[in-house]
Amino acid sequence: MEYILEMKNISKTFPGVKALDHVQLQVKPGEVLALMGENGAGKSTLMKILMGIYIKDDGGEILFNGQPYIVHSPKEAIDKGVAMIHQELNPVLDMPVYENIFLGREISKHGLVDKNAEIKEAKSLIEDNGLHVSATDTLRKLTVAQCQLIEIIKAISVNAKVIIMDEPTAAITEREVDILFGHIRKLKKKGVAIIYISHRMEEIFSICDRVTVYRDGKTIGTGETKNMSEGQLIKMMVGREITDIFPKVEAKIGEIIFEARHISRADNKVTDVSIYVRSGEIFGIGGLVGAGRSELVEGIFGMHRLSGGEIFIKGKKVNIHVPSDDIREGVALVTEDRKVTGLNMTGTVNDNISMVAIKKTLEKGLYSKAKAKKLSQEYIDKLSIKTPSGEQIVSNLSGGNQQKVVIAKWLLNNPDIIIMDEPTRGIDVGAKRDIYLLIGNLVQAGKAVILISSEIPELMGVCDRIGIMAEGHMAGELKREEFSQEKIMTLASDISI
């Protein structure tokens, strides 16, 4: 048997959208198969069919170990030997780590859950995977990166024959990526097949044996990674060549319009940090996961209590206690986790886009659906959001298009200072370029952008200055002519140059 899993001529239709059109996928035991394509190409939809979350259209077949494979829930898929690490995490935040790991497959003794056995086994799995958290901590206490690693541990621990990894490194550090790749190599030796979905080219060529590319719900082709170049792969994904992945537009940099001085958070996650950004400028904030990047901007945006510091907008000192104070002053924050803090996942595209600028949708003091539709359609067009209509439920969109909805929501309010926390996380190369061009348009219009990113090439490609954080403080700042990966990593590691 050459393939452990075969998906032949699989189609899936949603209202108004043909998500999959007779696609193919084959993966061998002990192989890492990259699954690539732009957001909306159908990758996640196909994997959700494999996991029993969606039901495929009539026709086509799935074979597992040479036998017909039919499942109706993720539990059935796991029982058959297929596990998935989702791009959009779904942890039970108020449940401890050990219960999350064994959720749905609890260790029992005399008919009751054996809590001590679960904690012991969870501790062992956590240590083996190089993660420094307590098995009894609730997930609400953990960072996005730590939650991601818990999901990885959970998938590894079920002894699956096929593991789907959907953007598994989107929120973890390089050290944690190395640990993950070590586990992937061990799994390969055991004959486990890995389906690896990622937009990070260096990872595809580093860990994957073959690559299958989808575009617009169709299979474009499959080949060995060793026989492909990055340019060929991008062309297969987007249907055209993209030579300038990080387009840097020229913008006139003006006066300081936002300044935060000596910011400290009450929970001590940020200590004495000062930043500023000028009109027409892109100021990047880099650093390792846990360095305090998101914690800094969330404090500035009134999401967490500050114990010290001052904020000035257009030269005027302002008092920020809650996010609405910032919004009123013309500040926007595109948060890191679009699913939890960025979107109403059960709302429509129109509802989400008009969420912040609700006053613009009023007519005689009442919400006007027609007005909201007209305003949101303008940004659906401007940002090329792929949706059948503004009435589509936002959870039905691809990750990249959901991210564009988050950005549209803030732009409709016409802010002067836009803070973007990992705006391109989990987004394909074509959609990334769209967002970089959008950022360029914003600064050309005199806006100021603060960009947080864990991807050093992204920071170096689009920013005018970069501040690097380490352990809750600002370790240093670099001007564009000083940029280098070595300098950024040295500062992020808080080592003296």
C-alpha positions in Angstrom: 0.0 0.0 0.0 1.7 3.2 -1.2 -0.7 5.7 0.4 -2.1 5.7 4.0 -4.7 8.3 3.0 -6.3 9.1 -0.4 -8.9 11.8 -1.0 -10.2 11.5 -4.6 -12.4 14.0 -6.4 -13.7 15.7 -3.3 -16.1 18.6 -3.7 -17.8 20.9 -1.2 -20.4 23.6 -1.8 -21.5 26.3 0.7 -24.3 28.8 0.0 -23.0 30.8 -3.0 -19.5 29.3 -2.8 -17.9 26.2 -4.5 -15.2 25.7 -1.9 -13.8 22.5 -3.3 -14.1 21.3 -6.9 -13.0 17.6 -7.4 -9.7 18.0 -5.4 -7.1 15.3 -4.9 -4.8 14.5 -2.0 -2.6 11.5 -1.3 -0.1 11.1 1.6 2.3 8.2 2.3 3.2 6.7 5.7 6.2 8.5 7.2 5.9 11.5 4.9 5.4 15.2 5.5 3.1 16.5 2.8 2.8 20.3 2.5 -0.7 21.5 1.6 -0.4 25.0 0.1 -2.6 27.6 -1.5 -3.9 31.1 -0.9 -6.5 31.7 1.8 -9.8 30.5 0.5 -8.1 27.9 -1.8 -9.9 25.1 0.1 -7.1 23.6 2.3 -8.9 24.0 5.7 -12.2 22.9 4.2 -10.7 19.7 2.9 -9.2 19.0 6.3 -12.4 19.7 8.1 -14.1 17.1 5.8 -11.3 14.6 6.8 -12.0 15.4 10.5 -15.8 14.9 10.1 -16.5 18.6 10.8 -18.0 19.1 7.3 -19.7 16.5 5.1 -18.4 16.3 1.5 -20.8 16.7 -1.4 -22.0 13.5 -3.1 -19.3 11.8 -5.3 -15.6 11.3 -4.6 -14.2 9.0 -2.0 -11.8 8.9 0.9 -9.6 5.8 1.6 -7.7 5.2 4.8 -5.3 2.3 5.0 -7.0 1.2 1.7 -10.5 1.1 3.2 -13.4 3.5 2.8 -13.2 6.2 5.4 -16.4 7.8 6.7 -16.6 9.9 9.9 -19.1 12.3 11.3 -17.2 14.0 14.1 -13.6 14.8 15.2 -13.9 12.1 17.9 -14.7 9.4 15.2 -11.7 10.7 13.2 -9.4 10.5 16.2 -10.6 7.0 17.0 -9.7 6.0 13.4 -6.2 7.5 13.8 -6.6 11.0 12.3 -5.8 14.1 14.5 -5.7 17.8 13.7 -4.1 20.9 15.1 -6.3 23.7 14.0 -5.2 27.1 12.8 -8.0 28.6 14.9 -7.5 27.3 18.4 -10.5 26.0 20.3 -9.1 25.4 23.8 -11.5 25.4 26.9 -9.9 28.5 28.5 -11.2 27.9 32.1 -10.2 24.2 32.1 -6.6 23.2 33.2 -4.0 22.1 30.8 -4.2 18.4 31.7 -8.0 18.3 31.1 -7.6 20.0 27.7 -5.0 17.5 26.7 -7.2 14.5 27.6 -10.6 16.1 26.7 -12.8 13.4 25.2 -10.4 10.6 26.0 -10.1 10.9 29.8 -8.0 8.4 31.8 -10.4 6.5 34.1 -10.1 4.3 37.1 -13.0 2.3 38.5 -15.3 4.2 36.2 -14.2 7.6 37.3 -11.7 10.1 35.8 -8.3 9.6 37.3 -7.2 13.2 37.8 -3.7 12.2 39.3 -2.9 9.9 36.3 -3.9 12.7 33.9 -1.7 15.3 35.7 1.2 12.9 35.8 0.9 12.0 32.1 0.4 15.7 31.1 3.5 16.7 33.1 5.5 14.1 31.2 4.2 15.2 27.8 4.8 18.9 28.6 8.4 18.2 29.7 9.1 16.0 26.6 7.9 18.9 24.4 10.0 21.5 26.1 7.1 23.6 27.3 7.4 25.5 30.6 3.9 25.6 32.0 2.1 23.8 34.8 -0.2 21.0 34.0 -2.7 22.4 36.5 -2.7 26.0 35.0 -5.9 27.0 33.3 -5.4 27.9 29.6 -6.7 31.4 30.2 -3.4 32.1 32.0 -1.3 31.0 29.0 -0.2 32.9 25.9 -1.5 32.2 22.4 1.9 30.5 21.7 1.6 28.2 24.8 -2.0 27.3 23.9 -0.7 26.4 20.4 1.9 24.1 21.9 -0.7 22.4 24.1 -2.8 21.7 20.9 0.4 20.2 19.3 1.0 18.0 22.5 -2.6 16.9 22.4 -2.4 15.7 18.8 1.0 14.0 19.3 -0.4 12.2 22.4 -3.3 10.4 20.6 -0.9 8.1 18.6 -2.5 9.0 15.3 -1.4 7.5 12.0 -2.2 10.9 10.2 -1.7 14.3 11.9 -2.9 17.4 10.2 -1.0 20.5 11.3 -2.8 23.7 10.2 -0.4 26.7 10.6 1.3 25.0 13.7 4.1 27.6 14.0 2.0 30.7 13.5 2.4 31.8 17.1 5.5 30.1 18.4 9.2 31.1 18.7 12.1 29.7 16.6 13.2 27.6 19.5 9.7 26.1 19.8 9.7 25.5 16.0 12.9 23.5 16.3 11.3 21.4 19.1 8.2 20.9 16.9 10.3 19.9 13.9 12.2 17.4 16.1 8.9 15.8 17.0 7.8 15.7 13.4 11.0 13.8 12.5 10.4 11.3 15.3 6.8 10.8 14.0 8.1 10.2 10.5 10.4 7.5 11.7 7.4 5.8 13.4 5.6 5.9 10.0 3.1 8.7 10.9 2.0 10.8 8.0 1.9 14.6 8.5 -0.2 16.9 6.4 1.4 20.3 7.0 -0.4 23.5 6.1 1.8 26.6 6.3 2.5 29.9 4.4 6.1 30.0 5.6 8.2 29.0 2.7 11.3 28.3 4.7 9.4 25.7 6.8 8.0 24.0 3.7 11.5 23.5 2.2 13.0 22.5 5.6 10.5 19.9 6.8 8.3 18.7 3.9 8.9 15.9 1.4 6.3 16.7 -1.1 3.9 19.6 -1.7 0.3 19.7 -3.1 -1.0 23.1 -4.2 -4.7 24.2 -4.4 -6.0 27.4 -6.0 -9.7 28.5 -6.0 -10.9 25.1 -4.8 -9.0 23.1 -7.5 -5.9 20.9 -7.4 -3.1 22.7 -9.3 -0.4 20.0 -8.8 1.9 17.9 -6.6 5.7 17.6 -6.6 8.7 16.9 -4.5 10.0 20.0 -2.6 13.6 19.2 -3.5 12.6 19.8 -7.2 10.8 23.1 -6.7 11.9 26.7 -6.1 10.2 29.2 -4.0 9.2 31.2 -7.1 7.7 28.2 -8.8 5.6 27.4 -5.6 4.4 31.0 -5.3 3.3 31.0 -9.0 1.4 27.7 -8.5 -0.4 29.2 -5.5 -1.4 32.6 -6.9 -1.3 32.0 -10.6 1.2 34.8 -11.2 4.7 35.7 -10.2 5.3 37.8 -7.1 8.8 39.2 -7.2 8.4 41.8 -4.5 7.0 40.1 -1.4 7.6 43.1 0.9 6.6 46.2 -1.2 8.0 49.3 0.6 6.2 52.4 -0.5 7.7 55.9 0.0 5.7 58.1 2.4 6.5 61.5 3.8 7.3 61.1 7.5 6.0 64.1 9.6 5.6 65.0 13.2 5.1 62.7 16.2 1.4 62.0 16.5 1.4 59.2 19.1 3.8 58.8 22.1 3.7 56.5 25.1 6.2 57.4 27.8 7.4 55.1 30.6 4.5 52.7 30.3 4.2 50.0 33.0 1.4 47.5 33.5 -0.1 46.8 36.9 0.6 43.0 36.4 4.3 43.8 35.7 4.2 42.3 32.2 5.5 45.6 30.8 8.0 47.9 32.7 9.0 51.4 31.8 8.6 51.2 28.0 8.5 54.3 25.8 7.6 54.4 22.1 6.6 57.0 19.6 5.4 57.0 16.0 5.2 59.8 13.4 2.6 60.5 10.7 3.6 58.6 7.5 5.7 56.2 9.5 5.6 52.4 10.1 7.1 51.6 13.5 7.7 47.9 14.1 7.8 46.1 17.4 9.7 42.9 17.4 10.8 40.4 20.1 10.3 36.8 21.1 7.0 35.4 22.1 6.4 36.5 25.7 8.6 39.6 25.4 5.6 41.8 26.1 4.8 43.2 22.6 1.1 42.5 22.7 0.9 43.3 26.4 2.4 46.7 25.7 -0.2 47.7 23.1 -3.1 46.2 25.0 -2.1 48.3 28.0 -1.8 51.4 25.8 -5.3 50.6 24.3 -7.0 50.4 27.7 -7.5 46.7 27.7 -5.3 46.2 30.9 -4.7 48.6 33.8 -1.5 50.6 33.8 0.5 51.3 36.9 2.5 54.1 35.3 3.2 56.2 32.2 1.7 58.9 30.1 0.1 58.8 26.6 0.2 61.8 24.2 -1.9 61.9 20.9 -1.1 64.8 18.6 0.9 66.5 21.4 -2.0 66.4 23.8 -1.8 64.3 27.0 -4.8 61.9 27.1 -6.2 59.7 29.8 -6.8 56.1 28.7 -8.9 53.8 30.9 -10.9 51.7 28.4 -10.6 51.0 24.7 -13.4 53.5 23.8 -11.1 56.3 25.1 -8.5 55.4 22.5 -11.1 54.9 19.8 -12.4 58.4 20.5 -8.9 59.8 20.1 -8.4 58.2 16.7 -6.5 55.0 17.7 -7.3 51.5 16.3 -6.0 48.1 17.4 -6.1 45.1 15.2 -5.6 42.4 17.9 -3.5 39.3 17.6 -6.4 36.8 18.0 -9.1 37.7 15.5 -11.4 34.9 16.6 -11.4 35.9 20.3 -11.0 39.7 20.3 -11.3 40.7 16.7 -14.6 39.5 15.4 -18.1 38.4 16.2 -17.8 35.0 14.5 -21.6 34.4 14.4 -22.2 37.9 12.9 -22.3 38.9 9.2 -19.5 40.6 7.4 -21.6 43.8 7.3 -22.3 43.7 11.1 -18.6 43.1 11.8 -17.3 45.9 9.5 -19.7 48.4 11.0 -19.1 47.4 14.6 -16.7 50.1 15.6 -18.1 53.0 13.5 -21.7 52.3 14.5 -22.5 56.0 14.6 -22.0 56.1 10.8 -24.7 53.6 10.3 -27.4 55.6 12.2 -30.4 57.2 10.5 -32.6 59.3 12.8 -30.9 57.8 15.7 -31.6 54.2 14.7 -29.3 51.5 13.1 -29.8 51.5 9.3 -29.1 48.1 7.8 -29.0 49.7 4.3 -26.4 52.2 5.4 -24.3 49.5 7.1 -24.5 47.5 3.9 -23.3 50.4 1.7 -20.4 51.3 4.1 -19.2 47.7 4.4 -19.4 47.0 0.7 -17.0 49.9 0.1 -14.4 48.1 2.2 -15.2 44.7 0.9 -14.2 46.1 -2.5 -11.2 48.2 -1.2 -9.7 45.2 0.6 -10.8 42.6 -2.0 -12.5 40.5 0.7 -13.7 37.2 -0.9 -17.3 36.7 0.2 -20.5 35.9 -1.6 -22.1 39.0 0.0 -21.9 41.2 3.1 -24.6 39.0 4.6 -22.2 36.0 4.8 -21.5 34.8 8.3 -17.9 35.7 9.0 -17.0 32.3 10.4 -17.6 30.9 6.9 -14.8 33.0 5.4 -11.1 31.8 5.2 -8.7 33.0 7.8 -7.2 35.6 5.5 -10.5 37.1 4.6 -11.5 37.2 8.2 -8.4 39.2 8.9 -9.3 41.7 6.2 -12.7 42.1 7.8 -11.0 43.0 11.1 -8.9 45.6 9.4 -11.9 47.0 7.5 -13.8 47.3 10.8 -11.2 49.7 12.0 -10.5 51.6 8.8 -14.2 52.5 8.5 -13.7 54.5 11.7 -11.0 56.5 9.9 -8.3 56.3 12.7 -5.1 58.3 12.5 -3.0 55.8 14.5 -3.4 52.1 13.6 -1.8 49.4 15.8 -1.6 46.0 14.1 -0.7 43.0 16.2 0.5 40.1 13.9 -1.8 41.2 11.0 -0.5 38.6 8.6 -0.4 35.6 10.9 -1.7 32.5 9.0 -2.2 34.5 5.8 -0.8 33.4 2.4 1.8 35.2 0.4 -0.6 37.0 -1.9 -2.9 38.2 0.9 0.1 39.3 2.9 1.3 41.5 0.0 -2.2 43.0 -0.2 -2.0 43.9 3.5 1.5 45.4 3.1 0.2 47.5 0.2 -2.7 48.6 2.3 -0.3 49.6 5.1 1.7 51.6 2.6 -1.5 53.4 1.4 -2.3 54.3 5.0 1.1 55.9 5.7 1.0 57.7 2.3 -2.3 59.2 3.5 -0.5 60.5 6.6 -1.6 57.8 9.0 0.8 56.3 11.6 1.2 52.5 11.8 2.6 50.4 14.7 3.2 46.9 13.5 3.9 44.0 15.8 5.3 40.9 14.2 7.3 37.8 15.1 8.6 37.5 11.5 11.9 39.4 11.3 11.8 39.6 7.4 8.4 41.2 7.6 9.6 43.9 10.1 12.7 44.6 8.0 10.7 44.6 4.8 8.0 47.2 5.6 9.1 49.2 8.7 10.9 52.5 9.0 12.1 51.9 12.6 11.9 48.8 14.8 11.8 48.6 18.6 12.8 45.3 20.0 11.3 44.1 23.3 12.7 41.5 25.7 11.2 40.4 29.1 8.8 43.3 29.3 11.1 46.1 28.5 12.5 47.8 25.4 15.8 46.3 24.6 16.7 48.6 21.8 15.7 50.4 18.6 17.0 50.3 15.1 16.6 52.7 12.2 16.1 51.3 8.7 19.7 51.6 7.7 20.7 49.6 10.8 18.4 46.7 10.2 19.9 43.2 10.3 18.5 39.8 11.5 21.5 39.4 13.7 21.0 42.7 15.5 17.3 42.1 16.0 17.8 38.6 17.4 20.6 39.8 19.6 18.4 42.5 21.1 15.4 40.1 21.4 17.6 37.7 23.3 18.7 40.7 25.5 22.4 40.1 24.9 24.8 43.0 24.7 26.0 43.6 21.2 
